[in-house]
């Protein structure tokens, strides 16, 4: 049985609940396909001075940090049991680590527990959108594990996902994203929808290329993107015979219009590859991906180059044993 390991970056706040809700939807999707998602929560505490002293204030601070960690673990357990079945909780289901940087603590925990996906919530920004904070921004530029970004207010969403959409441009980074999306779609028994985006540039004045030049460039790119998507869909279907990817090119005057034009629904998840400047096996979120994340009406998974999921064998041909 194929198992996907999910680590939630947990704090006892609304963003933490949003993250657990995303993980619960992934688990419900897998459950319907007789697959498994197992979830655990990790809280990162500030690292205290490593050398014990007899100073009373130092001891009080250590005690306070430990108590906050224990409280966070208890709150995580309560939220996990609210959203997930007992068999979908990993062992340990909730724990805390100490590190000077929350992002570094989560990266270390993900490596220790062989995590497939790290889930992060949004503490700011408008409802239904993900707005990056200091920790998520650091992870979006350093994580070796795919990051699932839960929009603000996502705790209200329940039930399985309907479809995985994946942005594809023919680059190595988008190949990794497609491979990861295909593995997840195959494991979770849901359709894969390959998309490309062609935001129309604003007409310059005077229009040096003539009126309508931007429309012509956009149309030509859309035609090329359609051919790329169809080739990628063929490759995915050969590697994952259970999948029959659909394709769409989004065109519009801005990123919100472009994303709306590919018909992303409330029960969809959008998968993106990291951009060129990032080192191998790390996420590096470039300007285009940042705009997509900021305007996406659905949760986004950002995949680093060299993702372990991207190199996994199709679930239909090599299933893990319990």
Buried (B, 14 or more C-beta within 10 A) or exposed (E): EBBBBBBBBBBBEBBBBBBBBBBBBBBBBBBBBEBBBBBBBBBBBEBBEEEEEEEEEBEEBBEEBBEBBEEBBEBBBEBBEEBBEEEBBBEEBBBBBBBEBBBBBBBBBBEEBEBBBBBBBBBEBEEBBBBBBEBBBBBBBBBBBBBBBBBBBBBEBEEBBBBBBBBBBBEEBBBBBBBBBBBBBBBBBBBBBBBBBBBBEEEEEEEEEEEEBBEEBBBEBBEBBBEBBEBBBEBBBEBBEBBEBEBBBBBBEEBBBBBBBBEBEEBBBBBBBBBEEBEEBBBBBBEBBBBBBBBBBBBBBBBBBBBBBBEBEBBBEEBEEE
